[in-house]
Amino acid sequence: MIFNYPNGKRYTPKENPAVNTKRHKNSVYSNRGMTLEEDLNVTNSYYLDRGIAVIHKKPTPVQIVNVDYPRRSAAVIKEAYFKQASTTDYNGVYKGKYIDFEAKETKFSTSFPLKNFHEHQITHMKSVVEQDGICFVILRFSTEEQVFLLEASHLLKYWERMKNGGRKSITKEEIKASGHHIPVGLHPRIDYIKVIDYLYRLS
């Protein structure tokens, strides 16, 4: 299926340079790339079911422009447009506080590439911070299966460093120093609310 941006430009998923270019390897990594999202969705369901927090994945608004009907009982979407640029992955409310965050992962083991983020996402996160919302990113180093929560204020600092000619990634040591490690558990899988409680004294 073909997706296009609002300006008509065709959407082409970017490949991670650390990923083997063989087709079956890319397929494996694509499936692994969904793991963080699935874990977070399960975590959010856990929070919702127990009345802890209401956090949902934001839907991506899509305009369908071409549909094929191979048979009367089925329809296949052949072409669609993203109505607008996406902001962050998740938002909701916890103890009266607005929560907004993005989730990203990488196969690199020593740094997190800033190119994984987009300018409009950074602008959105900056706006949330300015409105005193709780905004952060959840980063996973997939090779080691390590997950960190990094507050948006720190991400904005590293982004600004890059814009000023500095390094184009955040080192893992910087993430360890500025962020917070989240052990992967069972119930919930990625208990980021525990970190929020600690940071904002909400418990």
Stockholm file with secondary structure:
# STOCKHOLM 1.0

chainA/1-203         MIFNYPNGKRYTPKENPAVNTKRHKNSVYSNRGMTLEEDLNVTNSYYLDRGIAVIHKKPTPVQIVNVDYPRRSAAVIKEAYFKQASTTDYNGVYKGKYIDFEAKETKFSTSFPLKNFHEHQITHMKSVVEQDGICFVILRFSTEEQVFLLEASHLLKYWERMKNGGRKSITKEEIKASGHHIPVGLHPRIDYIKVIDYLYRLS
#=GR chainA/1-203 SS CEEECTTSCBCCCCCCTTSCCSHHHHHHHHHHHHHHHHHHHHHHHHHHHTTSCEEEECCCCEEEEEEEEEETTEEEEEEEEESSCCCCSEEEEETTEEEEEEEEEESCSSEEEGGGSCHHHHHHHHHHHHTTCEEEEEEEETTTTEEEEEEHHHHHHHHHHHHTTCCSEEEHHHHHHHSEECCBCSSSSBCHHHHHHHHHTCC
#=GC SS_cons         CEEECTTSCBCCCCCCTTSCCSHHHHHHHHHHHHHHHHHHHHHHHHHHHTTSCEEEECCCCEEEEEEEEEETTEEEEEEEEESSCCCCSEEEEETTEEEEEEEEEESCSSEEEGGGSCHHHHHHHHHHHHTTCEEEEEEEETTTTEEEEEEHHHHHHHHHHHHTTCCSEEEHHHHHHHSEECCBCSSSSBCHHHHHHHHHTCC
//
